[in-house]
Amino acid sequence: MYSLAWLVDTVLRLYIWIVIAAAVLSWLVAFNVANPRNRFVYVLGDILNRLTEPALRPIRRIVPLVGGLDLSPLVLILLLAFARRLLWEYVY
């Protein structure tokens, strides 16, 4: 059971980093630091968007924009961190 909990925890931790990377890349594109016409930036953004959008879409329907800021990645990270804590409480 411990090995399965470790695997789930690792996947959740990696997904948290993917959400962070998607948020940072969206900021870089929004502030014209990264050019989305660059092939690498476009492919990386597309991959990150495909990985995170299914989880962020339901949150975006519930959490409104606050001053033009999208807080859905923050809410998703908090939910994933809560799930990790809950997992380890269940294992021990």
Secondary structure by P-SEA (a helix, b strand, c coil): caaaaaaaaaaaaaaaaaaaaaaaaaaaaaacccccccaaaaaaaaaaaaaccccaaaaaacccccccccaaaaaaaaaaaaaaaaaaaaac
